[in-house]
Amino acid sequence: PLRHPPADVNIIEVIHQDILGFMRTVKMHQIEGASGILHLKADLEERAAIRSDGHVKGVFIRTLLFE
């Protein structure tokens, strides 16, 4: 099995806060349909990669709720 180095808690928190801030700017119409979700995922992965100096390679969207 692949082993990954332990995640740096500070980097995780920076990424988490960045994603939360970004998601506050996203409007529901921007993520309608499969292509909208794919664009959102690409945006989140790009932001996470930038904040982690390239260490983060992917983002998993477990739940997405709009109010």
C-alpha positions, 0 to 999 in steps of 0.5 A, spaced: 500 500 500 502 507 498 504 510 504 503 518 505 507 522 509 503 525 515 499 531 513 502 538 516 496 540 521 497 548 519 497 547 512 490 543 512 488 549 516 490 554 511 487 550 506 480 549 510 480 556 511 481 558 504 476 553 501 471 556 506 472 563 504 472 561 496 465 557 497 462 563 500 463 567 494 460 561 489 453 562 487 448 556 486 448 557 478 455 557 478 455 549 480 449 547 476 450 540 472 456 536 472 460 541 468 459 546 474 461 541 479 467 539 475 469 546 475 468 547 482 472 541 484 478 544 479 478 550 482 478 547 489 484 543 487 488 549 484 487 553 490 489 547 495 495 546 490 497 553 491 496 553 498 500 547 499 506 549 495 504 543 490 503 537 495 496 537 495 494 533 488 486 532 489 480 534 493 475 530 495 468 533 495 464 529 500 458 533 501 455 540 498 450 543 501 447 550 499 442 554 503 
